[in-house]
Amino acid sequence: YPSWKRTLARRTRESQMKRFCRAQAIQRRLEEIEVTFRELEQQGIKLEKLLRDENESVADQQTQWTNQLLYLVQKKNNLMTEESDLMIAVQELKLEEQQCQLDEKLRSYMNKEDALKTPEDEKAEQEILKQLVEVVNKRNILIQLQEEKRLSEL
C-alpha cells in the first residue's frame, strides 16, 4: 500500500470529519434558532395582547410595547436570514460530500490501466465524470447565490 494512498485515505477521512463537525454545528444552530423562534413568537403574542387589551393605557406604554414588538419582528427576520444561510450551507455540505464520493470512484477507475479497462468501465468512468461536473456546477450556483445575497444585504 503506497504512502501516497495512505496519505490520500487519511486526507479523505479528515475532510469527512470536518464536514461531519460542520454539519453537527449547523444542526445545533438550526435547533437553537427554532427554539428562539418559539420564544419570540410567545413574546410577540403577549405584546399583541397587551396592545389590544390595554386601549386606555398610557400612550408611552403603548409606544414602548409597539417598539418591543417591532424589535421582536426585526430579530425574527434576522434569524430567518441566518436560517436561510444555514440551509444553503447544508446543501453545500451535501454536494461537497457527493463530490468527494464521486472523486473517489473516478480515481479508482482512472488508476486502472487502460489495457485492463472494459467498455463498461470506460462508460462508468464517463458517467461519473459527468455527475462530477454536475455537482461542481450545483456548488458553483450555491456560491453565486450566497454572493448575490451578501451583496444585496450590503
N, C-alpha and C positions, 0 to 999 in steps of 0.2 A: 504494500500500500504506500505509494509515493508520498513524500511530505507535502507536496502541493495539494494532494487530495485531502489529506488530514487538515491542512490549513483552510481549504475551501469548506470542508464539512464544519469545522469549528466556527468559521465566519457565518455560515448559514445558520447554525444554532444560535449564535449571538444575535443575529438580526431577528430571528424568530422570537427570542426572549425580549428584545427591545420592543417589537411590535406588540407582544403579549402584554408587557407592562404598560405601554401607551394605551392599549385597548382597555385594560383594567382601570387606569386613571380616568379615561373618558367615561367609562361606565359609572364609576363612582360620582363624577361630576354631574352626569345626567341625572342620577338619582338625587343628588343634593338639589339640583335645580327643580326637580319635580316636587320635593318637599317644600322648597321655598315658594314655588308657585301656589301650593295649597295654603301655606301660611299667609301669603299676600292676598289670596282670594278671601280668606276668613277676615283679615283686617279690613279689606275693602267692603265686605258685606256689612261689618259693624259700622264703618264710617257712613255708608249709604243709609243705613237705618237711622243713625243719629241725625243725618241731614234731613231725612224725610219726616222723622217723628218730631223733631225739635224746631218747628216753624217759628215759635215765639222766642227762641234763644237769641242771645246777643249776636249782632252781626259779626263781631270779631271772632266769636266762637265758630260760627258757620264758615267764615273765611279760613280759619285755621283748619277745620275739618276738610274743606274743599282742597286746600293746599296739600294736606296729608294724602288725600285721595289721588290727587294729581301726581304726587311723589311715588305712590304705590304703582300707578299706571306706568310711570317712567321706568321704575325699577323692573316691572314685569316685562316691558318692551326690551330692556337691556338683557334680561335673562333669555328672552325668546331669541334674540340675536345670537347670544352665546350658544344656546342650544342648537341653532341652525349651523353655526360654525362647527360644533362638535359632531353633528350628523355628517357634515361634509368630511370631517376627519375620519369618521368611522368608515365611510365609503372609500376614502383614500387608503386606509389600512387594509381593507378587504382587497382592493386592487393591487396593493403592494404585495400582499401575501400570494395572490393569484399569480402575479408576475414572477415571484421567486420560484413558485412551483413549476411554472412553465419554463423558466430559465434552467432549472434542474433537469427537467425532461429533455429539453433541447440539447443541453450539454451532453446528456447520456447518448443521444443519437449522433451528435457531432463527434464524440470521442470514438465512435465505432469507425473502423476503417471502411473506406468507400467500397472496396472489393467484397467486404462481408455484408454490406447493406442489401437488403431485399427491396423490391419495389414497394412493398408495404411500409418498410422502414422509411424510405425516402418520402412516401406520401404522408406518413405520420409526422415526419420532421417538418415538412412544408406546412401542414395543418397547425402544428404547434407554433411555428414561426408566425403564421397568420394570426393566431389567437394572441400571441405576444404583442404584435403590433396593435391589435385592437385594444388590449389592456393599456398599453402605453398611451394610446390616443385618448382613452377614457380618463386616465390620470391627468393628462395634459388639459383636458376640458375642465376637470375639477380645479386644477391650479389656476386656469384662466378665470373661472367663476369666482374663486377666492380673491384673486387680484382685482377683478371688477368690483366686487363687493367692498373690498378695502378702499379702493379709490372713490367709490360713491359715498362712503362714510366720511371721507376727508372733506 
